[in-house]
């Protein structure tokens, strides 16, 4: 069982590196067909004439995979990863099919709620291409974490 981590257990500067996720061609096509059916994600022939010259993964898939990686990492132990907001979202580089990604994250802020029952944890995430460690997406999360009862 994963140890429960409360707001008081978290420190500014904590770093998190997740495991990896493979964005296979099949996964890219399946996700885009369902959620982002633009030609740059689903039609190889049309994508050749598009801005990237080939199929790319949907940015929303990259973010969804980032969420999966963070949730599996359990930065707050057995407390769930509850998102309150996302700021500074940037898609830095296209993600091509058959790319493996991971997330480097860092706690950048802590603010206790006025009633003292929970706190808000700011986390900067950089989703990276494992092959070259280039940032493909970045964002800042505000997560809700309970205080130690």
TAKALIN-V637051 format. One record per residue. RES is the residue in one letter. D_FIRST is the distance of its C-alpha to the first C-alpha in whole Angstrom. Layout:
BEGIN
<<RES/D_FIRST> <RES/D_FIRST>>
END
This chain:
BEGIN
<<X/0> <X/4> <X/6> <X/9> <X/12> <X/15> <X/19> <X/20> <X/17> <X/19> <X/22> <X/25> <X/25> <X/22> <X/22> <X/19> <X/20> <X/19> <X/19> <X/22> <X/23> <X/27> <X/29> <X/31> <X/35> <X/34> <X/31> <X/33> <X/36> <X/33> <X/32> <X/35> <X/37> <X/35> <X/34> <X/37> <X/40> <X/42> <X/44> <X/42> <X/39> <X/41> <X/44> <X/45> <X/49> <X/49> <X/46> <X/48> <X/51> <X/48> <X/47> <X/45> <X/47> <X/44> <X/41> <X/38> <X/35> <X/34> <X/33> <X/31> <X/29> <X/29> <X/27> <X/25> <X/24> <X/23> <X/21> <X/19> <X/18> <X/17> <X/15> <X/13> <X/13> <X/11> <X/14> <X/13> <X/9> <X/8> <X/12> <X/14> <X/16> <X/19> <X/23> <X/26> <X/28> <X/29> <X/32> <X/34> <X/33> <X/35> <X/35> <X/37> <X/37> <X/37> <X/35> <X/36> <X/35> <X/33> <X/32> <X/28> <X/27> <X/24> <X/23> <X/24> <X/23> <X/24> <X/23> <X/27> <X/27> <X/26> <X/27> <X/27> <X/28> <X/31> <X/29> <X/27> <X/24> <X/22> <X/23> <X/24> <X/23> <X/25> <X/24> <X/27> <X/26> <X/28> <X/27> <X/29> <X/31> <X/29> <X/33> <X/34> <X/32> <X/34> <X/32> <X/33> <X/31> <X/30> <X/29> <X/28> <X/26> <X/25> <X/22> <X/21> <X/19> <X/18> <X/20> <X/18> <X/19>>
END
